[in-house]
């Protein structure tokens, strides 16, 4: 029987709870999950949530998550996992969601009875029985107040890392206080989803994680403290003492691997954990994703799913309202830069489906890929000063930029600088769209991340500023035509790679963080610790060239045109954001 240490990582997402057990060498030994729609009992949910469309509310019952934790641990046990081997636990939770513990709930959490399930004991532990989901859009009034509180949205982003967003915790707390004043008054502590996970295993409310706290619109990132003006707005009073108590304001450890305490005796008695098992801070799902590999500063992760997400570890703090900045979850002095787009795979599929498909092809992407690969960059002739074809493709309303659903096509000339709508003999629809849509998505990423990259050091320092590596994840990461265009537009000194960890990135990041928290040497960084044990050949494959001299520079000259197109579209829509 194996006796070597194990480390658990949990991922509490919108539609499931997943747990992974990894060894000290980072090998996954056990995996268990609980699908909320398929496995839960007693909840009338759809895709993990309940909705109130009249008020744009999206929320999850907290009892559902308790049931999930019970069952995942039971499934681990049924697989033969010996919990006595588990030396550390960490987790990842969907960002921004809030949990409201009552005073009685804190007592119940502390005095758990090992003969009963968590659901049986803690369902009534909350002053508000639901957690607002990141899809919630009920807080526009509160977001307006947040954006105006410090002057404007740019100032809010400078202080907290982001402008106000519907899903962010500060506006959500403010709305709960005004809509349910009795429940707010009965709240003893407020947790994020990540700290809720850690709290369950600790048997007391865990502090916020140093990265996840940045998704609240309340934390002053550079000062490393709560912003008093934003707390006052949220509390509805200049006396912020009560809200600070609810937040546990004095307790946000800077060390992402801090020792929060040992596992609660409930789990020792019920599941036979060792009483010395350490609980480390849990972080948000996006911060945890960048921990699924030893991501170095200036490496970038591009998630190509239904939506598109761009993540990068950077030493530079350069916030603006179009992006998100957060503290790095493990490494002081680094920040996590994030871009989120609603329109990703759906937009590409819309163009793919409009193309005539070869009768003999079984690959739905073959025609799209062939056309995109054979079309020259930006639809230009061999002359780099010739007109460029630039488009925006939004089947859904977009947030970056903030504009309605639609498609816009333009011909851009740099000298003299001009835009014009193309005629049918200049822009062949939909054939020219195949390359243009992929270029459009990657040009947007490059435009908004260009101030964060720098020229690589060493013998190749003559190269222009760009990421070191591009890691692609998500369904479209297997599309080599898209990967090649990613390298042409975004660069990548060392190339474009596919990170193949399935749907396990968040849980893996959490498990790796638990391993690092327990086994690190004094002063050993997460990147060095994981880099020394991580087996790149198992998870990463180089799939495309990154930087290509001439092509990269041609796309660089297109950034001004792309920005011009966005501004023209926003102006036409009466929106200057």
Secondary structure, DSSP 8 states (H G I E B T S, - for coil): ---S-EEEEEEE-SSEEEEEEEETT--EEEEEEEEHHHH-SS---BTTBEEEGGGTEEEEEHHHHHHHHHHHHHHHHHTT--GGGEEEEEEEE-TT-EEEEEHHHHHHHHT--TTS-HHHHHTT-EEESEEE-TT----HHHHHHHHHHTSSHHHHHHHHSS---TTSHHHHHHHHHHH-HHHHHHEEEEEEHHHHHHHHHHTS-----TTGGGGSS-EETTTTEE-HHHHHHHHTSS--HHHHHHHTTT---S-TT---EE--HHHHHHH---TT-EE---EEHHHHHTTTTT--TT-EEEEESSSEEEEEEES-----TTSEEEE-SS-TT-EEEEEEES-SHHHHHHHHHHS---TT---TTHHHHHHHHHS-GGG--SSTTS-EEEEEEESS-EETTEE-SEEEEEEEEETTEEEE---TTTS-TTHHHHHHHHHHHHHHHHHHHTTT-B---STTTTS-SB-S-EEEESGGGG-HHHHHHHHHHH--TT-EEEE--TT-HHHHHHHHHHHHHHH--TT--HHHHHHTT--HHHHEEEEE----TTHHHHHHHHHHHHHHHHHHHHHHTT---
